[in-house]
Amino acid sequence: MKTKLEEIRCTAKKLLSEAESIREIEDLRVRFLGKKGELTAILKQMGGLSSEERPVVGQLANEIRGDIEETIESVKKTVTEKELQLKLEAEKLDVTMPGKKHEVGGLHPLNRVLEDMIDIFRSMGFDVVDGPEVETDYYNFEALNVPFDHPARDMQDTFYLADNLLLRTQTSAAQIRVMENRTLPIRIICPGRVFRADEVDATHSPVFHQIEGLVIDKGITMCDLKGTLEQFAREIYGDDTKIKFRPSFFPFTEPSVEVDVSCSECGGKGCRVCKGSGWIEILGAGMVHPKVLKGCGIDPDEYSGFAFGIGLDRLTTTRYKISDIRMLFENDLRFLKQFN
Ligand code: DAH
């Protein structure tokens, strides 16, 4: 029996010394020291021993159990350390490795031009305001002196959402809100999207962009309008840009003008961009109609003002020589990436 016990000690210690994981050690513990283990099995046979032999074998068995337990503890320690070492090795992080580059986005060409325009008008003392895209008939038409039978109200031009509710067809709607809510004098621009039921083609889109301008103060004249627009055109297109006022009609201005700038591409000689005329039409403008002022509670005998509405899309396509307005709305990355 003693030999058997020594054999157990020997095998257990040998196997333990070869163990490589905590799991393996645990299996060995169960195999030798567990309730159904090899050592326990030997002890169960002790009943067959003589009374002299029994305590000697019992003592040896206990000593071997202690010995195996000690070995288990020490092997466990080494294995745990080894496992930790391996784990650290596997999870090693090289902080000097170069990072992954994120692709940087860029401004849409419309926003590039818009930001330039905002800079120019801010430097002339204009505030930038925002107006709602969903408007009532009153702000989009009536308050702007667009009579009920005016063709601009035709269902074909305007997207109506309900009887009295529509998608604004012009940023001019914001003029009224500004005059109602701001204290005088007023000097604002209002950039934004406008909507018209147009067929889509190379120069038309049902959604496009305008920048509205409005100045109201005592003693404002057409001269101020011309000076402001001239300054704006020079900063956008260059110092020798000329502007030209052509008489026009808008219900909310009197007198009304359409404004052309000399073609920045050919300098006025005539080319493809200006369709041979030497001029590019960029905006409508005029002196705010006394009826409009009165409707907003401003006394037209005391105050006067000018307004203008610039088409942002046209400005963008001519600046970047974009031949088709649809490119501005399709968000094709191959197109957009050219501007960054
Ligand atoms: N709202 C006009 C349009 O969409 C443009 C315009 C013309 C705006 C004259 C103005 C203005 O403020 O004074 O065609």
Boltz pocket constraint, residues with backbone or C-beta under 6 A from the ligand:
constraints:
  - pocket:
      binder: B
      contacts: [[A, 169], [A, 170], [A, 171], [A, 172], [A, 212], [A, 213], [A, 250], [A, 252], [A, 253], [A, 257], [A, 283], [A, 284], [A, 285], [A, 286], [A, 287], [A, 306], [A, 307], [A, 308], [A, 309], [A, 310]]
      max_distance: 6.0
